[in-house]
Amino acid sequence: MSVDARGRPIRRRLALLAAVETVLLVAALIAAGIALNNLAEARTRLLDVVAPQRLAAIQLSTALLNQESGVRGYQLGRQPAFLVPYTDGMRSQADAVAQLRQLGAAPGTRIGDDLDAVLRAATAWQAAAAPTIAPDAPPVTADQVERGRTLFVDVRRALDAQLDHLAALRDSGRADLDAAASFLNAMFVVVGVLVLVLFAMLFFGLRQVVTRPILRLAAEVRRVADSDIHRPVSGSGPREIVQLGADVEAMRQRILDEVAELEQAHALLDRRTREAEETNAMLDRRTREAEETNAMLDRRTRELERSNADLEQFAYVASHDLQEPLRKVASFCQLLQRRYQGLLDERGEQYIEYAVDGAKRMQTLINDLLAFSRVGRKPGEHVVADAGALVDDAIANLEVALSLSGGKVSRGDLPEVRVEPALMTAVFQNLIGNALKFKGEAPPEVRVTAERDGGDWVFSVTDNGIGIDAEYAERVFALFQRLHTRSAYPGTGIGLALCRRIVEYHGGRIWLDTEAADTTFRFTLPALEEGETA
């Protein structure tokens, strides 16, 4: 290293290093931002345009098939009721076409041309079929049937072409989405590497430029302090270290002067003593301030605990007070359903059925919310219970669900734990019930096991169901969170939140094991201390 390089200030070296690394990081972050934008655009295009277009195209295909079924049925039976699928299909066709137009199937585009081709073929077929379904039309002839079949083959071909093009658009959108995600991951890796390189350069640069010159200066200062007060001190390296060496040398000269002037040394000692006393007084003041701060934090903690208790009481009271009007709504809806059954049209009876079902689901939600709010609010007695017996109770409560699903539940040897039996039975019942509900094509198989881990027992509930994506591993424990529609899987979305609350109330924790081959929920409970009994 040259003399000029050694005399260069540390801040200039660090500024140059920071500037280079900043340029690289900014460039990588800009690229990552572009990749993130591309990922968002590809996702929006796939979910908000292509997927709705395919659903509307499928609806259009179903509508035309229903029309064809209605025409054939009427031609054979000449009953007006047979034309209901035809008239419903015409309305569904209009809805599907309007939706496709709104989603970008304008004339001149590929999707628009496909839609126009389908409409032309459908119009030709409908024009040929109209005379055969008129109220005073003569019996249909073989030529008319054959012509209708030929024209509807053209309709099917146009529909198939439309769906094929939409499938190609979907595949292209998925490919764009995968490419954007891969590029974004690559950018994150680059940013991480750049950050590591920055830390490495800072570490080795500071070690070379700052640490070694300081150690050399410290060695010279120790030699002066230990043996040779008259030995000069000089720093080497960056400008700041050289200046520090000059300051140390000046201090050495000043100490020599002060040793010669004993009276000034005594005065200096008195002054330093007073400064130490002032420092102690300041420390005492800071200590008192810290004690006041701790007292304020304790007060805030008590206020927060009181606020949480008030909030839980409010949730309980609000849920409880909703029960009476809801029972009245459900009772009168059921009275309407029984008294006017058969007197209303199909739509009216369906509306009443919707009202009854909504009231029942609301009552279930309120009951679940009440159960959730009660956990920990009025603690019951914790007793030593056999976890295996609790699992058996939960299985007995799920006997109907087991019979309907054809499932099987098995358990290993389970330990004794100190719990509230009713609450812990609810945990096992919720986890096993979810396994039976979210089953795959094969009959559900559930396995409950436990193993010791230090001072805790780790319980596992494993099933062969449809599984849960790792990205939802924490979301499934949130209150009222559902990953499926209510029509696909019934429920209120409180079960796993209730499980978490009960387990944490017992001093444990619960999580979804995303690394297990099958769907596996695990939770911990403190193990009994040696010699502990009920």
Secondary structure, 3 states (H helix, E strand, C coil): CCHHHHCCCHHHHHHHHHHHHHHHHHHHHHHHHHHHHHHHHHHHHHHHHHHHHHHHHHHHHHHHHHHHHHHHHHHHHCCHHHHHHHHHHHHHHHHHHHHHHHCCCCCCCHHHHHHHHHHHHHHHHHHHHHHHHCCCCCCCCHHHHHHHHHHHHHHHHHHHHHHHHHHHHHHHHHHHHHHHHHHHHHHHHHHHHHHHHHHHHHHHHHHHHHHHHHHHHHHHHHHHHHCCCCCCCCCCCCHHHHHHHHHHHHHHHHHHHHHHCHHHHHHHHHHHHHHHHHHHHHHHHHHHHHHHHHHHHHHHHHHHHHHHHHHHHHHHHHHHHCHHHHHHHHHHHHHHHHHCCCCCCHHHHHHHHHHHHHHHHHHHHHHHHHHHHHCCCCCCCCEEEEHHHHHHHHHHHCHHHHHHHCCEEEECCCCEEEECHHHHHHHHHHHHHHHHHCCCCCCCEEEEEEEEECCEEEEEEEECCCCCCHHHCCHHHCCCCCCCCCCCCCCCCCHHHHHHHHHHHCCCCEEECCCCCCEEEEEEEECCCCCCCC
